[in-house]
Amino acid sequence: MSVFEKIQNLDRRIIFVTVALAVILPLFFPLKLPVDITAPVQQLYDVIEDLPEGSVVLISIDYDPSGAPELDPATWSVMRHCFSRNHKIFVMGLWATGVPLGMRALETVGAGEYNKEYGIDYVDFGYIPGGAIALVNLGRDVHDVCREDVYGTAVDEIPMMKSIKSADAFGLVLSMSMGVPGSDQWILYYHARYRGNLATAQTAIGAPKYYQYLQTGQLVGLIGGMKGAAEYERLVNKYGLATIGMDSQSIAHLLIIAFIVLGNVIYWMEKRRKN
Amino acid sequence: MTSGVWVWIAGALTLAIYSFLYKDNPFYKVAEYIFVGLSAGYWAVYLFWNFAYPNLFQPLFSEGNYWNIIPLALGFMMFTQLSRRSAWLVRFPLTFVLGVSLGLQLIAAVEGDVVPQLAGTFEPFSRGALFNTYDFWTSIGYIVLLVGVLSTLVYFFFSREHKGVFGGIARTGVFYLMIAFGASFGYTVMARVSLLFGRVHFIFHDWLHIIR
């Protein structure tokens, strides 16, 4: 058996181990590779910077724990940015399993890091069922869709909600999304009717689709995957999980590129040998 | 202490799931069945108390909103297909769902996708904006975009054989498609590595406390 044939018939578990090592080793030996800021992330940062102080930012937690490694760092970074600018944060979600993630982020960042007060500076309405239909109604009448917050308090008893009646109240809507319902529904059902600033943070697998909406102005910003989250962490100068993960990402990508090149080279050489 | 126990359970289940990469085994099976069972139970309870109860049962039985009898009846009709004799009744809720979905999606697709995307593609070419309003490289980008849109559309036009000039344009479309697939693949790799990183970080940071 030639070397080429041996490599072609390589036990795939060896590849699994090398990929695992590529992800694990940078955790113990950080390389601190540079993270450049891309335009879509910078645009979102600039929109939040330019909002008047006290603006309301709606953050929709449209992901579940499987999307947390990519979207939690983005959510936390955006919350840090908003609270540092004294904006108010309105949290809701189209995914039932995202509720604890939103609560944890608000408690850690809002109450923990910035001493913000619930009901005054931020509010959490948890899971809003209904997907697209809920969004159509949300823009028209927020109180009709969000009747109780995540703790069971009636919307009329929450001080922050007195000035939030319809889509006009939101300076920015940000969908942290990993699927359906998510950013698609926000763009097609909410933004198409009520306009305003809409941005999204996506898991990497969904990000390419949303660049077209940036070009048309339907989105004012886009955080794509862990890389985008790492960029935002750099912008707010608070390094977290995404920045740590980018070393692993880079090494794993280099390894996979090497595998692709190697696989193709061996394929062509084998083909040539047989001919 | 309680959260510590859950971290250990989560860590053990993570390893059980990844053990499948070596080969199928009982640990993986147990973790898989736990996941499927928990998900089904969680969703059933969560959707009842967060969707059906506050939107249907509470307004109907506690607040006397008798209009909710209509969705309740439509909901029950979905189960009529379990019997052959009453299966025809399922057409009513399905027709309702299809009608609402079609009405909503038609408007959304036109207002949110077709019109803005067409405008975004062709607007830079109107009123001499190219190379005037937009800088050189942005203008080149818009030309590349327009060529990509048109050639990809030509590729998907199957009523004429892809030969000659038409075939050449279609082949250009294929190049654009390949670049799009490549970008998607790259992002997919990033997403999968992120998932792996999330679990690895959990194991070494939250569970074993080996890294800070």
Interface residues (C-beta under 8 A of the other chain):
Chain A: R13 F16 V19 A20 V23 I24 L27 F28 S66 A68 P69 E70 A96 T97 Y127 P129 G130 A132 I133 V136 R147 I187 L188 Y189 H191 A192 R193 T203 A204 I205 A207 P208 Q212 Y213 Q215 T216 G217 Q218 G224 G225 M226 K227 L241 I244 G245 S248 Q249 A252 H253 I256
Chain B: L21 Y22 Y42 W43 Y46 L47 N50 F51 P54 N55 V100 L104 Q105 I107 A108 A109 E111 G112 D113 P116 Q117 A119 G120 L145 A180 A183 S184 G186 Y187 T188 V189 M190 A191 V193 S194 L195 L196 F197 G198 V200 H201 F204 I211
